[in-house]
Amino acid sequence: MSRTLDEIILHIIEKHALSDQDALRAMLLKLGHDLTQPTLSRHLKKLNVQKVEGRYRRVEPTHATLPSFSVSEAPPNMLVLHTEPGFANALAIKLDQLQIAGLAGTIAGDDTIFIAVQSQRHIASVKAAVTTALT
């Protein structure tokens, strides 16, 4: 059974104390995988491989804790989300990516997000979806 490139990369870094990507690229080339440095970097990032104590190792990804927030209604069709300073943009991007039904869009400042809701009848469901998505 042939291994995928990702499996080969993980096997190599497990068996060899590699301190730079050039050495890893050279080993991959010997196995018939001619990767550019940017392509190798993307694979390492996807595999959660980082340099630890001078050598490449697979590490467990850290899960960022979302900041505290509160959501209040601003009739007829707005919600206002207050969060910790510096987090509004990241939370707004996350909300936009979720494509919550009834959410028309977001505008973020430093610690406040205005959430436009398509109609007043969607306020409660969007508020519940936003709260669930960010907790």
C-alpha positions, 0 to 999 in steps of 0.5 A, spaced: 500 500 500 502 506 498 503 512 503 500 519 501 505 525 501 503 527 508 504 520 511 511 520 508 512 527 511 510 525 518 514 518 518 520 522 516 520 527 521 518 522 526 524 518 524 529 523 523 532 529 527 531 534 522 532 542 523 531 545 517 526 544 511 532 543 506 534 537 509 526 535 509 526 537 502 532 533 500 529 526 503 523 527 500 526 528 493 530 522 494 523 518 495 521 521 488 517 527 491 520 534 488 516 539 492 518 547 492 519 550 499 512 554 499 509 547 498 512 544 503 511 549 508 503 549 507 504 541 508 507 542 514 502 547 517 496 543 515 500 537 519 501 541 525 508 540 524 513 545 527 520 546 530 520 544 537 527 544 541 531 545 534 527 539 530 521 538 526 515 535 530 508 534 530 504 538 535 497 538 537 493 544 535 491 549 540 484 551 540 483 559 542 478 560 547 473 565 544 472 572 548 466 573 552 461 577 549 454 579 550 448 580 545 443 585 545 437 587 540 436 594 537 429 593 534 427 593 528 432 589 525 439 589 528 443 586 534 449 589 537 454 584 540 459 587 545 466 583 546 473 584 549 477 590 545 480 587 539 476 581 538 470 584 534 473 583 527 475 576 528 468 574 531 465 578 525 469 574 520 467 568 523 459 570 523 460 572 516 463 565 514 457 561 518 452 564 513 447 564 519 440 564 516 437 571 516 443 574 518 444 580 512 451 582 514 456 585 520 460 591 521 465 590 526 469 596 530 474 594 536 469 591 541 462 592 538 459 588 532 453 591 529 449 585 526 444 586 520 438 582 520 434 581 514 427 582 518 424 583 525 421 576 525 429 573 524 431 577 530 430 571 535 433 566 531 439 570 529 440 572 536 440 564 538 444 562 532 450 567 534 450 566 541 450 558 540 456 559 534 460 563 539 460 559 545 
